[in-house]
Amino acid sequence: MTLPRLYGHPVKIVKSITEVLYDSQKKSNDIKERNKYTTQFKEQAVARAIKDGVPKAAKDLGIHEAMLYTWRRTLESTGIPFEDQKLNAAELARLKRENMRLSEENAFLKKAAAYFAKEQK
């Protein structure tokens, strides 16, 4: 389907629904997976960036400069190595789960106590 030309605007072709769906599936299959780097690699990359400079280190390692800047800022702001940060995050997640479980148990016990208090009267 074509639209009429108006005042010199180019003609636009409207795709059918099947063409749009096919194009979106085709693009989603072409998406690269996200790279995951080990904590050891990150620490070595930051050390190299400090020694040689971020642009050179990023080019040599084949990663974006922004990634190195982020890793360096994270390491400098916390002062904790990446491996310890990962362990701290896992411990925090475990404590949050335990806190949620204990809160639910506490709420249940309060309801049970209120129920039995009514029954005794």
N, C-alpha and C positions, 0 to 999 in steps of 0.2 A: 504494500500500500504506500502510495506516495502522497505527500502534501503539496498543495499548489505553491508555486513561488510567489512570495509577497515582497515587494520592494527590494529585490535583489538577494533575499535570503536563500541559502542553498536548500535544495530539496532534501528532506529527511525521510529515511526509510524506517518504518516501524516494524520491528521483528515480531514474528509470531511467538506465542508462549513456548512452543516446543524448541524454537531456536534459542530463546533466552535460557531455558532450563539446560539445554545441551551445553551452551557456552559456560554457564556457571559450574556445571559438573566438570567440564574440561579444565577450567582454571583451578578448581579445588584439588584436582589430582596432580597439578603441576607444583603445588606449594611444597617448598622444602621443609624438612623437619628441623626443629630448633636444635642448635648445638648445645650440648651440655658439657661443661668443662669441670675437671676434677679440682678439688681445693688445692692440691699440690701444683697443678698447672697454673692456677690463678696466682698463687704466691710467687712462683717462679717468673711468671709474666710481669707481675708488678715490680719485682726486683730488677728484672731486665729493663723495664721501662724507666725506672729510677736511674739506672746506670747509663743506658744508651739514649734515653729520651723516648717519649711515648710514640711519636710518629714512626720512628725507625723500628722500634720493637713491634708495633702493630703490623707494619708491613712485613717484617720478617716472620712473624707468627701467623700471618694471614687472618687477622681479626680486625674489627673496627676499632678506631682510636677511642671512640666513646665508651666502648666496653672496658678498655684499659683504664680510662679516666674514672669510670664508675668503681671498678675494683680497687683502684688506688685510694679513692675518696673513702670507700667503705673501710678499708684497712686502716687508714689514718684516723678516721673519726672514732672508731671503736678501740683501736689499739689492740684488738684481739685477732689472732690468726683465723683464717677462714674455717679451718677444721673445728676450732673451738666455737666459732659462731654457729656452725651447723649443729653441734652438740647442744649448745644453749637453746637454740630454736626448738630442737626436738624435746628437750626437757620442759621448756615452756608449754609446748603443745600437750605433753603428757599431764602436766599440772592443771592446765585448763580443762582437759577431759575429766580428770579426777574431781576438780572443783564442781563441774557441772553435775557429775554423778552424785556427789555428796549433797548438793543443793536439792536435787530431785528427791533423794532419800529423806532429807530433812523436811521437805514440804509434805511428803507422804506421811511421815511420823506425826507432824502437826495435825493433819487431817484425821489420822487415826485417834490421836489423843482427844481431839474435839468430839469425835463420834462416841468414844467410850465415856467421856465426861457427860454427854447428854443421856446416855443409857443408864448411868448410875443414879441420876436424879429422879 
